[in-house]
């Protein structure tokens, strides 16, 4: 006997074979390729050769290579969000200036849609 909302008997799995295996992703192939040797007479991996090439480009003055190196080594520069005059961001609620016993729901408008309505295309 099954109960509504429970299509399987107690103790019976709804997915007896488990989650299906994913296929190989592009990153798996790239990771494999980077770990191979750079050449027959070269003891470096392709990843080491790529890193050396990137550092060489940065030393030559390639701005993109310099930015990529610093982003990977130190992390990207955090983006600071500020409000007017460099102060904190202010969120205006409809009841802020009104003396009400119970505040209403905030009015949120995104791309012209208010409270779940979709704007006309």
C-alpha positions in Angstrom: 0.0 0.0 0.0 1.4 3.4 -1.0 0.6 6.6 0.8 0.0 9.8 -1.2 3.3 11.6 -1.6 5.2 8.3 -1.0 5.2 6.3 -4.2 7.5 3.6 -2.8 7.1 1.0 0.0 8.9 1.7 3.2 12.5 0.5 2.9 12.4 0.5 -0.9 14.7 2.9 -2.7 13.3 5.3 -5.3 16.5 5.1 -7.2 17.8 1.5 -6.9 20.7 1.9 -9.3 21.9 5.2 -7.8 22.8 8.4 -9.5 24.1 7.9 -13.1 27.8 8.5 -13.7 28.6 11.8 -15.5 30.4 11.8 -18.8 33.9 13.2 -18.9 34.0 17.0 -18.8 36.3 19.3 -20.8 38.1 20.1 -17.6 39.0 16.4 -17.1 40.6 16.3 -20.6 42.4 19.6 -20.0 43.7 18.4 -16.6 45.0 15.2 -18.2 46.6 17.1 -21.1 48.4 19.5 -18.7 49.9 16.6 -16.7 51.5 15.1 -19.8 55.2 15.8 -20.5 55.9 18.8 -22.7 58.0 16.9 -25.2 60.0 13.7 -25.7 63.2 15.3 -24.4 61.6 17.6 -21.9 61.1 16.5 -18.3 58.6 19.3 -17.6 54.9 18.8 -17.7 52.8 20.9 -20.1 51.4 22.7 -17.1 54.9 23.7 -16.0 55.7 24.8 -19.6 52.5 26.9 -19.7 53.3 28.5 -16.3 56.8 29.4 -17.5 55.4 30.8 -20.8 52.9 32.9 -18.8 55.6 34.3 -16.5 57.7 35.1 -19.6 54.9 37.0 -21.2 54.3 38.9 -18.0 58.0 39.8 -17.8 57.9 41.1 -21.4 55.1 43.5 -20.3 51.9 41.7 -21.4 49.3 43.3 -19.2 46.8 40.5 -19.6 49.5 38.0 -18.4 50.4 40.2 -15.5 46.8 40.5 -14.4 46.2 36.8 -14.8 49.2 36.0 -12.7 48.3 38.4 -9.9 44.7 37.2 -9.9 45.8 33.6 -9.6 48.5 34.2 -7.0 46.9 36.9 -4.8 43.3 36.6 -5.8 41.3 39.2 -7.6 41.0 42.7 -6.2 37.7 42.8 -4.2 35.0 45.1 -5.7 33.8 47.5 -3.0 30.1 48.7 -3.3 29.3 52.0 -1.8 26.3 54.3 -1.7 26.2 58.1 -2.2 29.3 60.0 -1.2 31.2 56.7 -0.5 28.9 55.8 2.4 27.0 52.6 2.9 24.2 51.5 0.5 20.8 52.7 1.7 17.7 50.6 1.1 14.5 52.7 1.1 11.5 50.9 2.6 8.0 52.4 1.9 7.2 52.7 5.7 10.4 54.4 6.8 9.0 57.9 7.0 5.4 56.9 7.9 4.2 56.2 11.4 2.4 52.9 10.9 1.5 50.2 13.3 2.4 47.3 11.0 4.7 47.9 8.1 3.6 46.8 4.6 5.6 44.4 2.4 8.5 46.1 0.7 7.9 47.1 -2.9 10.4 45.4 -5.1 10.6 46.2 -8.8 12.9 44.4 -11.1 12.9 45.2 -14.8 9.5 46.8 -14.5 7.9 43.8 -12.8 6.3 44.3 -9.4 5.3 41.5 -7.0 5.8 38.7 -9.4 4.2 40.3 -12.5 6.1 40.0 -15.8 6.5 43.0 -18.0 5.2 42.9 -21.5 7.9 41.9 -24.0 
